[in-house]
């Protein structure tokens, strides 16, 4: 389709930029490059119509096939370096010749691949995966270093290395990248994972769950690597691997009588050194989905006497633990009773705004309203005749039921029952603190994430109130203070 006039219109600058000479060749002498980096080298209808109407506006770039000189022979003479889509367009438009730039300097196949990269990158014609595969040819087929590739392609070494990492993606994920369904950053994050995990994570691409699922996948890969290393070490020590029989849902279901093995934690000892000659292991799936090792004993009958002794010792240990727990519960009950008696005895029912009572009310209003049945709490404020500014902004607690009940109390003038109401209120607040805060301190000592700091502050406030009321701290109280203050881990 192209003419000599088309060739003349091509600028000298283009010729110089590509270090080549312009020519018009029969398209039969132009052959696609065997290492073409373009996935889709098919001309669309728009390109075909453009070539049919205006001719080939941009020359193809070719290089001579070594050993074949330009002549009248219509056989293969040139490898196509750039313009595979355009060549397809010329064919579809019915053309038989094409304008080309002949690159006689590109005799080496590696240089030809590098030139293909440069030509296509200049037009932003390549997808990230196509670019990566081009770099991969130079890196792995021809031994180029990333610095050489970067210099030839006009990119940074970091860009080249990141593109090379994309080659670790499986074909499905590469397709997601080419289609724009997966960002480059997310795709690069997947390159550290096995193919199955890569495919799984593409379901979360573009969602808020992607980072979470990526973290889980990395944990799974790390856990599996640790298990693989451990399995190798165990086998090197001559320790046998056993298979969990089908239908057995967990390691704990294994029994020697039925399966010929028992989990170590169900034998006389968890110590692997106590199972010389009968130690084996099985694999199970952990919470991440990775495999984990569980140890089993393959000769439980040999440990019968040891097992009997271990069971007896365990029973004695359990009995001792139960006695100690009972003694501790008694001590806690005594300490709780002493605290409550001290607080109740110190409150003066006839005095308005008794400081200890006000402190209890504030404690309830701030932290324990749920334990006091929320909407019923305000009546205690009114019956205890606590001034408005001491109510800590709890007007929201007042409802129609409470108003009616309070009006009924007022109408019957039952202020003589105030001491009983105060005692009930005191008992209610103290028991609520015990339930939500004091009893939670032992849990907090074991795992601080299970108890909010506010609950600890409530517990300390109650201890302070009891001491202010004249309570002499017991060892239990001192222990609670130590936990709450963080002196115990």
C-alpha positions as CSV (number, residue, x, y, z in Angstrom):
1,X,0.0,0.0,0.0
2,X,2.8,2.4,0.8
3,X,4.6,4.2,-2.1
4,X,8.0,5.7,-2.7
5,X,6.3,9.1,-1.9
6,X,5.4,7.8,1.5
7,X,9.0,6.9,2.1
8,X,10.2,10.4,1.0
9,X,7.8,12.0,3.5
10,X,9.4,10.2,6.4
11,X,11.8,12.5,8.2
12,X,15.6,12.1,8.4
13,X,15.3,12.4,12.1
14,X,13.3,9.2,12.3
15,X,15.9,7.4,10.3
16,X,18.7,8.7,12.5
17,X,16.8,7.9,15.7
18,X,16.5,4.3,14.7
19,X,20.0,4.0,13.1
20,X,18.4,2.5,9.9
21,X,17.6,3.1,6.3
22,X,14.2,3.5,4.7
23,X,13.0,1.0,2.1
24,X,9.8,-0.5,0.6
25,X,9.6,-4.3,0.9
26,X,7.2,-6.9,-0.2
27,X,5.4,-8.0,2.9
28,X,6.3,-11.6,2.0
29,X,9.8,-10.9,2.9
30,X,8.9,-9.6,6.4
31,X,8.5,-12.2,9.0
32,X,7.2,-11.9,12.6
33,X,9.9,-12.1,15.2
34,X,9.9,-15.4,17.1
35,X,10.4,-13.6,20.4
36,X,7.8,-10.9,19.8
37,X,6.8,-9.5,23.2
38,X,3.3,-8.4,22.1
39,X,0.5,-10.7,23.2
40,X,-2.0,-9.2,20.8
41,X,-0.5,-8.4,17.4
42,X,-3.8,-8.3,15.6
43,X,-4.9,-5.1,13.8
44,X,-8.4,-3.8,14.7
45,X,-10.9,-2.5,12.1
46,X,-10.0,1.1,12.8
47,X,-6.3,0.5,12.0
48,X,-7.1,-1.5,8.9
49,X,-9.4,1.3,7.5
50,X,-6.7,3.9,8.3
51,X,-4.1,2.0,6.3
52,X,-6.6,1.4,3.5
53,X,-7.4,5.1,3.3
54,X,-4.0,6.8,4.0
55,X,-1.4,4.1,3.7
56,X,1.1,3.1,6.3
57,X,1.9,6.4,8.0
58,X,4.6,4.9,10.4
59,X,7.2,2.6,8.9
60,X,7.8,-0.9,10.3
61,X,11.2,-1.6,11.8
62,X,13.0,-4.7,10.5
63,X,16.4,-6.3,10.8
64,X,18.1,-8.6,8.2
65,X,18.1,-12.3,8.9
66,X,21.8,-13.2,9.2
67,X,23.2,-14.8,6.0
68,X,20.4,-13.5,3.7
69,X,21.1,-10.4,1.6
70,X,18.5,-8.0,0.2
71,X,17.7,-9.0,-3.4
72,X,15.0,-10.2,-5.7
73,X,14.5,-13.5,-3.8
74,X,10.9,-13.3,-2.3
75,X,12.0,-15.7,0.5
76,X,12.4,-14.8,4.2
77,X,14.8,-11.9,4.4
78,X,13.9,-9.7,7.4
79,X,12.7,-10.1,11.0
80,X,10.1,-7.7,12.2
81,X,11.3,-5.7,15.2
82,X,8.4,-3.2,15.6
83,X,5.0,-3.0,13.9
84,X,3.5,-6.5,14.1
85,X,0.0,-5.0,14.4
86,X,0.7,-2.6,11.5
87,X,1.9,-5.5,9.3
88,X,-1.3,-7.4,10.1
89,X,-3.2,-4.3,9.1
90,X,-1.4,-4.0,5.8
91,X,-2.3,-7.6,5.0
92,X,-6.0,-7.1,5.9
93,X,-6.1,-3.9,3.9
94,X,-5.0,-5.8,0.8
95,X,-1.5,-4.3,0.6
96,X,1.5,-6.2,-0.7
97,X,4.3,-3.8,0.2
98,X,5.2,-1.9,3.3
99,X,7.5,1.0,4.2
100,X,10.3,-0.2,6.6
101,X,13.3,1.1,8.4
102,X,16.0,-1.5,8.1
103,X,18.2,-1.8,11.2
104,X,21.3,-3.5,9.9
105,X,23.0,-2.9,13.3
106,X,20.6,-5.3,15.1
107,X,22.4,-8.6,14.2
108,X,22.2,-10.0,17.8
109,X,18.9,-11.5,18.9
110,X,19.2,-9.9,22.4
111,X,19.7,-6.4,20.8
112,X,16.6,-7.1,18.7
113,X,14.5,-7.9,21.8
114,X,15.8,-4.7,23.5
115,X,14.9,-2.7,20.4
116,X,11.4,-4.2,20.4
117,X,11.0,-3.1,24.0
118,X,12.2,0.4,23.3
119,X,10.0,0.8,20.2
120,X,6.9,-0.4,22.0
121,X,7.6,1.5,25.3
122,X,8.1,4.7,23.3
123,X,4.5,4.4,22.2
124,X,3.2,3.1,25.5
125,X,2.1,0.1,23.5
126,X,3.0,-2.6,26.0
127,X,1.0,-3.9,29.0
128,X,3.0,-4.3,32.3
129,X,3.1,-8.1,31.7
130,X,4.3,-7.8,28.1
131,X,7.0,-5.4,29.3
132,X,7.9,-7.8,32.1
133,X,8.2,-10.7,29.6
134,X,10.4,-8.7,27.4
135,X,12.7,-7.9,30.3
136,X,12.6,-11.5,31.2
137,X,13.9,-12.6,27.8
138,X,16.8,-10.2,28.1
139,X,17.5,-11.3,31.7
140,X,17.1,-15.0,31.5
141,X,17.5,-15.9,27.9
142,X,20.4,-13.6,27.2
143,X,21.9,-13.0,30.6
144,X,21.6,-9.3,30.7
145,X,21.8,-7.7,34.1
146,X,19.0,-5.4,35.4
147,X,21.3,-2.4,35.0
148,X,21.9,-3.2,31.3
149,X,18.2,-3.7,30.7
150,X,17.3,-0.4,32.4
151,X,19.9,1.5,30.3
152,X,18.6,0.0,27.1
153,X,14.9,0.5,27.9
154,X,15.3,4.0,29.4
155,X,13.9,3.0,32.8
156,X,15.3,2.8,36.3
157,X,16.7,-0.4,37.7
158,X,13.9,-0.4,40.3
159,X,11.3,-0.4,37.6
160,X,13.0,-3.2,35.8
161,X,13.3,-5.3,38.9
162,X,9.6,-4.7,39.8
163,X,8.6,-5.8,36.2
164,X,10.7,-8.9,36.5
165,X,8.9,-9.8,39.8
166,X,5.6,-9.8,37.8
167,X,6.9,-13.0,36.0
168,X,6.3,-14.9,39.3
169,X,2.6,-14.4,38.9
170,X,0.5,-17.3,37.5
171,X,-1.1,-16.9,34.1
172,X,-4.6,-16.1,35.5
173,X,-3.3,-13.3,37.7
174,X,-1.2,-12.0,34.8
175,X,-4.4,-11.8,32.8
176,X,-6.0,-9.8,35.7
177,X,-3.1,-7.3,35.5
178,X,-3.4,-7.0,31.7
179,X,-7.2,-6.4,32.0
180,X,-6.7,-3.7,34.7
181,X,-8.6,-5.8,37.3
182,X,-5.5,-5.8,39.6
183,X,-3.3,-2.8,40.3
184,X,0.5,-3.1,39.9
185,X,1.0,-2.6,43.6
186,X,-1.4,-5.4,44.5
187,X,0.1,-7.6,41.8
188,X,3.6,-7.1,43.2
189,X,2.3,-8.0,46.7
190,X,1.1,-11.3,45.3
191,X,4.5,-12.3,43.8
192,X,5.7,-13.6,47.1
193,X,2.9,-16.2,47.3
194,X,2.3,-19.6,45.7
195,X,0.1,-19.8,42.6
196,X,-3.0,-21.1,44.5
197,X,-2.8,-18.2,47.0
198,X,-2.4,-15.7,44.2
199,X,-5.5,-16.9,42.5
200,X,-7.5,-17.0,45.7
201,X,-6.6,-13.3,46.5
202,X,-7.7,-12.0,43.1
203,X,-11.3,-12.5,44.4
204,X,-10.6,-9.6,46.8
205,X,-8.9,-7.3,44.3
206,X,-10.1,-3.7,44.7
207,X,-12.0,-4.5,48.0
208,X,-11.3,-3.4,51.6
209,X,-10.6,-7.1,52.4
210,X,-7.6,-7.4,50.2
211,X,-5.0,-6.3,52.7
212,X,-6.5,-8.5,55.4
213,X,-6.6,-11.6,53.1
214,X,-3.0,-10.8,51.9
215,X,-1.8,-10.8,55.5
216,X,-3.6,-14.1,56.2
217,X,-2.0,-15.6,53.1
218,X,1.5,-14.5,54.1
219,X,1.0,-16.0,57.5
220,X,-0.1,-19.3,56.0
221,X,2.9,-19.4,53.7
222,X,5.2,-18.6,56.6
223,X,3.6,-21.2,58.8
224,X,3.8,-23.8,56.0
225,X,7.5,-23.1,55.5
226,X,8.2,-23.6,59.2
227,X,6.3,-26.9,59.1
228,X,8.1,-28.1,56.0
229,X,11.4,-27.3,57.7
230,X,10.4,-29.2,60.9
231,X,9.1,-32.2,58.9
232,X,12.4,-32.4,57.1
233,X,14.3,-32.3,60.4
234,X,12.1,-34.9,62.0
235,X,12.5,-37.3,59.1
236,X,16.2,-36.7,59.2
237,X,16.1,-37.9,62.8
238,X,14.3,-41.1,61.7
239,X,11.0,-40.1,63.3
240,X,8.1,-41.6,61.3
241,X,5.3,-39.7,59.7
242,X,1.8,-41.3,60.1
243,X,-1.3,-40.5,58.2
244,X,-4.6,-39.6,60.0
245,X,-7.1,-42.1,58.9
246,X,-10.0,-40.9,56.8
247,X,-13.1,-40.1,58.8
248,X,-11.1,-39.0,61.8
249,X,-12.0,-35.4,62.4
250,X,-9.1,-34.4,64.6
251,X,-5.9,-35.5,66.2
252,X,-7.6,-35.8,69.6
253,X,-9.9,-38.6,68.2
254,X,-6.9,-40.9,67.5
255,X,-6.8,-43.9,69.8
256,X,-4.2,-46.6,70.0
257,X,-6.7,-49.5,70.1
258,X,-8.3,-48.4,66.8
259,X,-5.6,-46.4,65.0
260,X,-2.3,-47.6,66.5
261,X,-1.4,-44.1,67.8
262,X,-2.4,-41.7,70.5
263,X,-1.7,-37.9,70.8
264,X,1.1,-37.2,73.2
265,X,-1.0,-35.0,75.4
266,X,-3.3,-38.0,76.1
267,X,-0.4,-40.2,77.2
268,X,1.5,-40.3,80.5
269,X,3.9,-37.5,79.3
270,X,4.0,-34.7,76.7
271,X,7.8,-34.9,76.8
272,X,9.0,-36.3,73.5
273,X,12.1,-37.6,75.1
274,X,9.9,-40.0,77.2
275,X,8.7,-41.7,73.9
276,X,12.0,-43.0,72.5
277,X,11.3,-45.6,69.9
278,X,7.5,-44.9,69.8
279,X,7.4,-41.3,68.7
280,X,5.8,-40.4,65.4
281,X,4.0,-37.3,64.0
282,X,1.0,-36.5,61.9
283,X,0.1,-33.4,60.0
284,X,-3.1,-31.3,60.5
285,X,-4.4,-28.0,59.2
286,X,-4.1,-25.1,61.5
287,X,-6.2,-21.9,61.7
288,X,-4.4,-20.4,58.7
289,X,-4.9,-23.4,56.5
290,X,-1.3,-24.4,56.6
291,X,-0.1,-27.7,57.9
292,X,1.1,-28.2,61.5
293,X,2.8,-31.0,63.3
294,X,1.2,-33.0,66.1
295,X,3.2,-35.7,67.9
296,X,1.8,-39.2,68.6
297,X,2.8,-42.2,70.6
298,X,2.7,-45.5,68.6
299,X,3.1,-47.9,71.6
300,X,0.9,-46.7,74.4
301,X,0.7,-50.2,76.1
302,X,4.4,-50.0,76.8
303,X,3.7,-47.0,79.1
304,X,0.9,-48.6,81.2
305,X,2.7,-48.4,84.5
306,X,3.9,-44.9,83.8
307,X,0.4,-43.9,82.7
308,X,-1.1,-45.2,86.0
309,X,1.4,-43.2,88.0
310,X,0.8,-40.1,85.9
311,X,-3.0,-40.4,86.3
312,X,-2.7,-40.8,90.1
313,X,-0.4,-37.8,90.3
314,X,-2.8,-35.8,88.1
315,X,-5.7,-36.6,90.4
316,X,-3.8,-35.6,93.4
317,X,-2.8,-32.4,91.7
318,X,-6.4,-31.7,90.7
319,X,-7.6,-32.3,94.3
320,X,-5.0,-29.9,95.7
321,X,-5.9,-27.3,93.1
322,X,-9.6,-27.6,94.0
323,X,-8.8,-27.1,97.7
324,X,-6.7,-24.1,97.0
325,X,-9.4,-22.6,94.8
326,X,-12.0,-23.2,97.5
327,X,-9.8,-21.5,100.1
328,X,-9.2,-18.6,97.7
329,X,-13.0,-18.2,97.1
330,X,-13.6,-18.2,100.9
331,X,-10.9,-15.5,101.3
332,X,-12.5,-13.4,98.5
333,X,-16.0,-13.8,100.0
334,X,-14.7,-12.6,103.5
335,X,-12.9,-9.7,101.9
336,X,-16.0,-8.7,99.9
337,X,-18.2,-8.9,103.0
338,X,-15.8,-6.7,105.0
339,X,-15.6,-4.1,102.3
340,X,-19.4,-3.9,102.0
341,X,-20.0,-3.8,105.8
342,X,-17.4,-1.0,106.1
343,X,-19.0,1.1,103.3
344,X,-22.6,0.5,104.5
345,X,-21.8,1.3,108.1
346,X,-20.0,4.5,107.2
347,X,-23.0,6.0,105.3
348,X,-25.1,8.3,107.5
349,X,-28.7,7.8,106.3
350,X,-30.0,11.0,107.9
351,X,-27.4,13.2,106.2
352,X,-28.0,14.8,102.8
353,X,-25.2,14.3,100.3
354,X,-23.2,11.9,102.4
355,X,-19.7,12.0,100.7
356,X,-19.4,8.2,100.5
357,X,-22.9,7.8,99.2
358,X,-22.3,10.5,96.6
359,X,-19.1,8.7,95.5
360,X,-21.0,5.4,95.1
361,X,-23.7,7.2,93.1
362,X,-21.1,8.7,90.8
363,X,-19.5,5.3,90.4
364,X,-22.8,3.9,89.4
365,X,-23.7,6.7,87.0
366,X,-20.3,6.6,85.2
367,X,-19.8,2.9,84.8
368,X,-22.5,0.6,86.2
369,X,-25.8,1.9,84.9
370,X,-26.3,-1.2,82.8
371,X,-25.9,-3.3,86.0
372,X,-28.4,-1.0,87.8
373,X,-31.1,-1.5,85.1
374,X,-30.3,1.9,83.5
375,X,-33.7,3.6,83.4
376,X,-34.5,2.8,87.0
377,X,-31.4,4.3,88.5
378,X,-32.5,7.9,88.8
379,X,-35.0,7.2,91.6
380,X,-32.1,6.5,93.9
381,X,-30.7,9.9,93.3
382,X,-34.1,11.5,94.3
383,X,-34.7,9.3,97.3
384,X,-31.1,9.8,98.6
385,X,-31.8,13.6,98.1
386,X,-28.6,14.2,96.2
387,X,-28.3,17.7,94.9
388,X,-28.8,18.3,91.2
389,X,-25.2,19.2,90.5
390,X,-24.0,15.9,92.0
391,X,-26.0,13.8,89.6
392,X,-23.4,13.9,86.8
393,X,-25.8,14.8,84.0
394,X,-28.0,11.7,84.1
395,X,-31.3,13.4,83.3
396,X,-31.6,10.9,80.4
397,X,-32.3,8.2,83.1
398,X,-35.6,9.8,84.0
399,X,-38.6,8.2,82.4
400,X,-42.4,8.1,83.0
401,X,-42.3,5.0,85.1
402,X,-39.7,6.5,87.5
403,X,-41.6,9.8,87.7
404,X,-44.8,8.0,88.7
405,X,-43.0,5.8,91.2
406,X,-41.2,8.7,92.8
407,X,-44.5,10.7,93.0
408,X,-46.1,7.8,94.7
409,X,-43.2,7.7,97.3
410,X,-43.6,11.4,97.8
411,X,-47.4,11.2,98.2
412,X,-47.1,8.5,100.9
413,X,-44.3,10.4,102.7
414,X,-42.3,7.3,103.2
415,X,-39.0,9.0,103.9
416,X,-38.7,6.9,106.9
417,X,-37.8,4.0,104.6
418,X,-34.8,5.9,103.3
419,X,-32.1,3.9,105.3
420,X,-33.4,0.6,103.8
421,X,-33.4,2.1,100.3
422,X,-29.8,3.4,100.8
423,X,-28.8,-0.1,102.1
424,X,-30.3,-1.7,99.0
425,X,-28.6,0.8,96.7
426,X,-25.3,0.3,98.4
427,X,-25.6,-3.5,98.1
428,X,-26.6,-3.1,94.4
429,X,-23.6,-0.9,93.5
430,X,-21.1,-2.9,95.5
431,X,-22.3,-6.2,94.0
432,X,-22.2,-4.7,90.5
433,X,-18.6,-3.5,91.0
434,X,-17.7,-7.0,92.3
435,X,-19.3,-8.6,89.2
436,X,-17.9,-6.4,86.5
437,X,-14.6,-5.2,87.9
438,X,-13.2,-7.0,91.0
439,X,-13.9,-10.5,89.6
440,X,-12.3,-9.5,86.3
441,X,-8.9,-8.5,87.8
442,X,-7.6,-12.1,87.8
443,X,-8.4,-12.4,84.1
444,X,-6.7,-9.0,83.5
445,X,-3.6,-10.3,85.2
446,X,-3.5,-13.2,82.8
447,X,-4.3,-11.2,79.6
448,X,-4.6,-7.5,79.8
449,X,-6.6,-7.2,76.6
450,X,-9.7,-8.8,78.2
451,X,-10.4,-6.0,80.8
452,X,-10.9,-2.3,79.9
453,X,-8.9,0.1,81.9
454,X,-12.2,1.8,83.0
455,X,-13.2,-1.4,84.9
456,X,-9.9,-1.4,86.7
457,X,-10.4,2.2,87.8
458,X,-13.9,1.3,89.1
459,X,-12.4,-1.5,91.2
460,X,-9.7,0.8,92.6
461,X,-12.4,3.4,93.4
462,X,-14.3,0.8,95.4
463,X,-11.2,-0.2,97.3
464,X,-10.5,3.5,98.1
465,X,-14.1,4.0,99.3
466,X,-13.8,1.0,101.6
467,X,-10.6,2.2,103.0
468,X,-12.0,5.7,103.5
469,X,-14.9,4.1,105.4
470,X,-12.5,2.4,107.8
471,X,-12.0,-0.9,106.1
472,X,-8.6,-2.5,106.9
473,X,-7.2,-4.0,103.7
474,X,-6.9,-7.7,103.6
475,X,-4.2,-9.6,101.6
476,X,-6.9,-10.1,98.9
477,X,-7.4,-6.3,98.6
478,X,-3.6,-5.7,98.4
479,X,-3.4,-8.4,95.7
480,X,-6.2,-6.7,93.7
481,X,-4.4,-3.3,94.0
482,X,-1.2,-4.9,92.7
483,X,-2.9,-6.3,89.7
484,X,-4.8,-3.2,88.8
485,X,-1.7,-1.0,89.2
486,X,0.1,-3.2,86.7
487,X,2.7,-4.6,89.2
488,X,1.7,-8.1,88.0
489,X,1.8,-9.2,84.4
